[in-house]
């Protein structure tokens, strides 16, 4: 008499797709020669440069994407050519119809990128690389929290411009004073809170942490995005999780710069 093992029941239901999970997309990496079309001062310490040039096929799908701009550092290489330094910037707005790309420069130090931006004039050229890829954060959350200092304002501005009508956003931004505040364009229901250092050294102020502690945040599921000085971003991430119930999986905290260091981009995770 033979015995047969009982059939094993298998669940063939496909796993549910998390529509709120951010996703990464890679792009073809290439360098492009760009020419300045326009330069304008949009705040006391913020300069917007509009480029044109080799932008055919340029792709940027995430509001906090980064391109690399290459600036002369004032030295000559062994081959006799001007040496350059690469620095990361947010592509604020790309318009394929007019073939233009806007980059906003927060004038916050005396490095080669800031010196270049401070004297930039129409007709000058620059080389751009990237973005290497995009980190796409869905808009399907109940609301969106955006926190940052001057270096984060281009990404915050782009996110607000791209959020759909009816979306809800809360912005907490640090600048030196009222003359550094920007006017944001958005269809979203956005609440903007500005905090001022009032002359304190950038990266050493606790105005963001104090303002966040005093805020009454909306209820519901939210994505928290933070970008500022690296140690400050790390501390704000901890504060959001401990005091405001932020889901670590629905959060991105980045150090766009670090006190005492150059060309830094940190991402703080678990």
ABEGO torsion letter per residue (X at the ends): XBBBBBBBBBBABBBBBBAABBBBBBBBBBBBBBBBABBBBABAABBBBBBBEBABGBBBABAABBBBBBBBAGBBBAAGBBBBBBBBBBBABBBAAAGBBBBBBBBABABAAAAAAAABBBGBBBBBBOBABBBBBBAABABBBBBBBAAAAAAAAAAAAABBBGBBBBBBBBBABAAABBBBBBABBBBBBBBBAGGBBBGABAAAAAAAAABBBBBEBBBBBBBBBAAAAAAAAAAAAAAAGBBAABBBBBBABBBGBBGBBBBBBX
